[in-house]
Amino acid sequence: MKIDAFSHVLPPRYFAAMRELVTDPRALTRWLDLPALHDIEARLAMMEEFGPEYQQVLTLSSPPIELLAPPEESAALARLANETLAELVEEHPGRFPAFVASLPLNNVPAALAELHYAIDTLGAVGVQMFTNVNGLPIDDAGFEPLYAEMSRRDLPIWLHPTRSAKTPDYATEETSQYEIWWALGWPYESSAAMARLVFSGVLERYPNLAIITHHMGAMIPFLEGRIRLGWADQFGSRTHGDGPRAALDALTQEPIDYFRSFYADTALSGSAIGTRCGLEFFGSERVLFASDCPFDPEGGPMYIREMIRIIDALDIGEADRHRIYARNLDRITHGRLLGSAALGPRPVATTTG
């Protein structure tokens, strides 16, 4: 079985509502040009190439809900997203065995309520968060209840980068040029969010929290030496004040160990080099097969095909390959994917994280 851990979709009813909220029609072009993103029949037809053993765990595509709706309206939009995602799982369990809940993160009380509903009633296997919430860092104290609850439930968080051209490459400019905001800005967003979760102590307080990073942990594996040595004994020497050193002293492990505790998907646009680097950094028990479908030049199948080719060519044992393809994701969702055609709510743990 090959379970795609991070594929994106816009369920038709949700997409219709989203189109009403987008003020600039030009912003819709990217999504409209990808039928497999919002046309479910087109998506299912595209998936036929990969045989019956290929499945997708569905996540809602960008943009984040909190970018589309203000706090007083985002809860209703999240509810529509999750109910339509759950409908796709119910209608096509052989292709879509599970979905990841979307949350209205600009309204934390509503996000907590939606978390409970999506997991307990709709059967979501985790939640998706973005690397910032309308500019608010992911380690903001306001999000602590979400981390506490996901730790208590022992279910994963899918972490997706977000940044637009409105974030300039240089302080003297007003917008990012040459799509740098996407090609380099998104990996920076993910890497910075991971660092904030490490040094703010979120992973220290919730050691069982499983966070799935998109794009193989972004910059972190390639910068292993810089992180391992530069964020160790020298940490704080480049900064005025005691803040960095105090953050380091509050941790019970080396920073590099926390970075290795993240999970990472193989959505690397078909990069064999990046896949090998990430696999060496995270290890086979923390890498998950994913494609980023349907955001590829062919509108869906290309990155699936390329990632399968790359994983099949890795110099690893079959047990490790099976872990990457499905067993790791099944393990952190507590057996809710393999051998089950339909998902129900997972019992909630009785202990706190």
Secondary structure as the mmCIF struct_conf table of DSSP 4:
data_model
#
loop_
_struct_conf.conf_type_id
_struct_conf.id
_struct_conf.beg_label_comp_id
_struct_conf.beg_label_asym_id
_struct_conf.beg_label_seq_id
_struct_conf.end_label_comp_id
_struct_conf.end_label_asym_id
_struct_conf.end_label_seq_id
STRN STRN1 LYS A 2 VAL A 9
HELX_RH_AL_P HELX_RH_AL_P1 PRO A 12 LEU A 21
BEND BEND1 THR A 23 THR A 23
HELX_RH_3T_P HELX_RH_3T_P1 PRO A 25 LEU A 28
HELX_RH_AL_P HELX_RH_AL_P2 THR A 29 LEU A 32
TURN_TY1_P TURN_TY1_P1 ASP A 33 ASP A 33
HELX_RH_AL_P HELX_RH_AL_P3 PRO A 35 HIS A 38
HELX_RH_AL_P HELX_RH_AL_P4 ILE A 40 MET A 47
HELX_RH_3T_P HELX_RH_3T_P2 GLU A 48 PHE A 50
TURN_TY1_P TURN_TY1_P2 PRO A 52 GLU A 53
STRN STRN2 TYR A 54 LEU A 60
HELX_LH_PP_P HELX_LH_PP_P1 SER A 61 SER A 61
BEND BEND2 SER A 62 PRO A 63
HELX_LH_PP_P HELX_LH_PP_P2 PRO A 64 PRO A 64
HELX_RH_AL_P HELX_RH_AL_P5 ILE A 65 LEU A 68
BEND BEND3 ALA A 69 ALA A 69
HELX_RH_AL_P HELX_RH_AL_P6 PRO A 71 GLU A 91
TURN_TY1_P TURN_TY1_P3 PRO A 93 ARG A 95
STRN STRN3 ALA A 98 PHE A 99
STRN STRN4 ALA A 101 SER A 102
TURN_TY1_P TURN_TY1_P4 LEU A 105 ASN A 106
BEND BEND4 ASN A 107 ASN A 107
HELX_RH_AL_P HELX_RH_AL_P7 VAL A 108 ASP A 120
TURN_TY1_P TURN_TY1_P5 THR A 121 THR A 121
BEND BEND5 LEU A 122 LEU A 122
BEND BEND6 VAL A 125 VAL A 125
STRN STRN5 VAL A 127 PHE A 130
BEND BEND7 THR A 131 THR A 131
STRN STRN6 ASN A 132 VAL A 133
TURN_TY1_P TURN_TY1_P6 ASN A 134 GLY A 135
STRN STRN7 LEU A 136 PRO A 137
TURN_TY1_P TURN_TY1_P7 ILE A 138 ASP A 139
HELX_RH_3T_P HELX_RH_3T_P3 ALA A 141 PHE A 143
HELX_RH_AL_P HELX_RH_AL_P8 GLU A 144 ARG A 153
TURN_TY1_P TURN_TY1_P8 ASP A 154 ASP A 154
STRN STRN8 ILE A 157 HIS A 160
TURN_TY1_P TURN_TY1_P9 ALA A 165 LYS A 166
BEND BEND8 THR A 167 THR A 167
BEND BEND9 ASP A 169 TYR A 170
TURN_TY1_P TURN_TY1_P10 ALA A 171 THR A 172
BEND BEND10 GLU A 174 THR A 175
TURN_TY1_P TURN_TY1_P11 TYR A 178 GLU A 179
HELX_RH_AL_P HELX_RH_AL_P9 ILE A 180 ALA A 183
TURN_TY1_P TURN_TY1_P12 LEU A 184 LEU A 184
HELX_RH_AL_P HELX_RH_AL_P10 GLY A 185 PHE A 199
TURN_TY1_P TURN_TY1_P13 SER A 200 GLY A 201
HELX_RH_AL_P HELX_RH_AL_P11 VAL A 202 ARG A 205
TURN_TY1_P TURN_TY1_P14 PRO A 207 ASN A 208
STRN STRN9 ILE A 211 THR A 213
BEND BEND11 HIS A 214 HIS A 214
TURN_TY1_P TURN_TY1_P15 HIS A 215 LEU A 223
HELX_RH_AL_P HELX_RH_AL_P12 GLU A 224 GLY A 230
TURN_TY1_P TURN_TY1_P16 TRP A 231 ARG A 238
BEND BEND12 THR A 239 ASP A 242
HELX_RH_AL_P HELX_RH_AL_P13 GLY A 243 ASP A 249
TURN_TY1_P TURN_TY1_P17 ALA A 250 ALA A 250
BEND BEND13 THR A 252 GLN A 253
HELX_RH_AL_P HELX_RH_AL_P14 PRO A 255 ARG A 260
TURN_TY1_P TURN_TY1_P18 SER A 261 SER A 261
BEND BEND14 PHE A 262 PHE A 262
STRN STRN10 TYR A 263 ASP A 265
BEND BEND15 LEU A 268 GLY A 270
HELX_RH_AL_P HELX_RH_AL_P15 ALA A 272 PHE A 282
HELX_RH_3T_P HELX_RH_3T_P4 SER A 284 ARG A 286
STRN STRN11 VAL A 287 LEU A 288
TURN_TY1_P TURN_TY1_P19 CYS A 293 PRO A 294
BEND BEND16 ASP A 296 ASP A 296
TURN_TY1_P TURN_TY1_P20 PRO A 297 GLU A 298
BEND BEND17 GLY A 299 GLY A 300
HELX_RH_AL_P HELX_RH_AL_P16 PRO A 301 ALA A 313
BEND BEND18 LEU A 314 ILE A 316
HELX_RH_AL_P HELX_RH_AL_P17 GLU A 318 HIS A 322
HELX_RH_PI_P HELX_RH_PI_P1 ARG A 323 ARG A 327
HELX_RH_AL_P HELX_RH_AL_P18 ASN A 328 ILE A 332
TURN_TY1_P TURN_TY1_P21 THR A 333 HIS A 334
BEND BEND19 GLY A 335 LEU A 337
TURN_TY1_P TURN_TY1_P22 LEU A 338 GLY A 339
BEND BEND20 ALA A 341 ALA A 342
HELX_LH_PP_P HELX_LH_PP_P3 PRO A 345 ALA A 349
BEND BEND21 THR A 350 THR A 351
#
